[in-house]
Amino acid sequence: MSQEGVGVDLETSLGYLLKEASSALRTAMEEVLRPLGMSVTHYSCLELLAQRPGLSNSELARGAFVTRQTMNVLLQALERDGYVTRPAEAPVGKVLPTRLTPSGRRSLEKASAAVRSVEARMLSGLTGGEQAAAFGALKSMIQSLRGDDGGTRVVP
């Protein structure tokens, strides 16, 4: 029995399909990261620090899509396990800049290879042109939803 006009048609909803793809990607990433003793959030934190050393707890939380409290707990564990270092006192203000240790870099190297294999598998059914088009479309959707399209949005 159909309920016309009620809710979203999940069969044709791009938002639902994106969420399903996101969930499938996260599951696949968790599967390859688990044997390395990592979660997706753990990996995301290390990857962010490798690319942007010295990020604060708040910046890391935003980049990994978790709360500041969740990131603080993760950073304490990563510091205890020797993957990151943070100064005992903030050099400026209240921010404790976090940096990867050599052990953290080695762990990240293995995790990055595993994650790249998942992404390659995800994209394996697409041509180079289709991959580029998908990338462009997703970037455009993000910009439109955030309202930072630089005034290029065409209004019908």
Secondary structure, DSSP 8 states (H G I E B T S, - for coil): ---TTSS--TTT-HHHHHHHHHHHHHHHHHHHHGGGT--HHHHHHHHHHHHSTT--HHHHHHHHTS-HHHHHHHHHHHHHTTSEE--SS-SBTTB---EE-HHHHHHHHHHHHHHHHHHHHHHTTS-HHHHHHHHHHHHHHHHHHHT-STT-----
